[in-house]
Amino acid sequence: MREQTAMSDLSLQNKVALITGAGQGVGQGIALAMAQHGAIIAATGRTLEKVEHTCELVKERGGKCLALHCNVKDAKSLDNTVDAVIAEFGRLDILVNNAQEMCLGSLLEMSDETF
């Protein structure tokens, strides 16, 4: 019985992945790794130039990528981003919610707006 699947066995071929905070660091690394395994990438972030750079890196390696400005703290921006991904690729299969900003306080006491 096989207990674990090796990363090389993982196929993300033609799965559409929206990655928030994909302009640098961990998010950019996730975008590159997922693209290497065949995913179509929608790279999002607050700084469009950074996500455009991520898309250039994905495309240089033979992948497909769409750069989108998105502020995850703004519900309208989130809606527009999902709509743009679906308009471009016809669907959305994977969400990597990597973007973050530290909020101080107890999670259970935090309002949606603060979170």
C-alpha positions in Angstrom: 0.0 0.0 0.0 1.3 3.4 -0.9 1.1 5.8 2.0 2.4 9.1 0.4 2.3 10.6 -3.1 5.6 12.0 -4.2 5.5 15.6 -5.4 6.5 14.4 -8.9 3.4 12.3 -9.0 1.2 15.3 -8.4 -0.5 16.5 -11.5 -1.9 20.0 -11.5 -2.1 20.0 -15.3 -4.4 22.7 -16.5 -5.8 23.4 -13.1 -6.5 27.1 -12.6 -4.9 28.4 -9.4 -5.5 31.8 -8.0 -2.6 32.8 -5.6 -2.9 35.8 -3.4 0.3 37.6 -2.4 2.1 36.1 -5.4 4.3 39.1 -6.1 7.2 38.0 -3.9 8.4 35.6 -1.3 6.4 32.5 -0.5 3.5 33.4 -2.8 5.9 33.8 -5.8 7.5 30.5 -4.9 4.1 28.8 -4.7 3.2 30.2 -8.1 6.4 28.9 -9.7 6.1 25.5 -8.1 2.5 25.0 -9.1 3.2 26.2 -12.7 6.1 23.7 -12.8 3.5 21.0 -12.1 1.2 22.2 -14.9 -1.1 24.7 -13.2 -2.4 27.8 -14.9 -1.6 30.7 -12.5 -3.6 33.8 -11.6 -1.0 35.8 -9.6 -2.5 38.5 -7.5 -1.2 41.2 -5.2 -1.5 44.8 -4.1 1.4 45.8 -6.3 0.7 45.0 -10.0 4.3 45.3 -11.1 5.4 42.6 -8.6 2.8 40.1 -9.8 3.6 41.0 -13.4 7.2 40.0 -12.6 6.0 36.7 -11.2 4.1 36.1 -14.4 7.2 36.8 -16.5 9.1 34.2 -14.5 6.3 31.6 -14.9 6.1 32.3 -18.7 9.9 32.1 -19.1 9.6 28.6 -17.7 6.8 27.7 -20.2 3.8 28.3 -18.0 0.7 30.3 -18.3 0.0 33.2 -16.0 -2.3 36.2 -15.5 -1.3 39.1 -13.3 -4.1 40.8 -11.4 -4.2 43.6 -8.9 -6.1 42.5 -5.8 -6.4 43.8 -2.3 -7.7 40.9 -0.2 -9.0 43.4 2.4 -11.5 44.8 -0.1 -14.5 42.6 -0.9 -15.1 44.3 -4.2 -11.5 43.7 -5.2 -11.9 40.1 -4.3 -15.1 39.7 -6.4 -13.5 41.5 -9.4 -10.4 39.2 -9.2 -12.5 36.0 -9.2 -14.6 37.4 -12.0 -11.4 38.2 -14.1 -10.0 34.8 -13.5 -13.2 33.1 -14.6 -13.5 35.4 -17.6 -9.9 34.6 -18.7 -9.8 30.9 -18.0 -13.4 29.8 -17.7 -13.1 28.4 -14.2 -11.2 28.5 -10.9 -10.0 25.2 -9.4 -7.5 26.1 -6.6 -7.2 29.0 -4.2 -4.0 29.6 -2.3 -4.8 32.3 0.2 -1.2 33.4 0.9 -1.6 37.2 1.3 -1.6 38.3 4.9 -1.4 41.3 7.2 -1.1 41.0 10.9 -4.2 41.9 12.9 -3.8 42.3 16.6 -6.3 40.7 18.9 -8.2 37.5 19.5 -9.4 35.9 16.3 -12.8 35.0 18.0 -13.4 38.6 18.9 -12.3 40.1 15.6 -14.9 41.6 13.2 -15.0 40.6 9.6 -13.8 44.1 8.6 -10.7 43.9 10.9 -9.9 40.3 9.8 
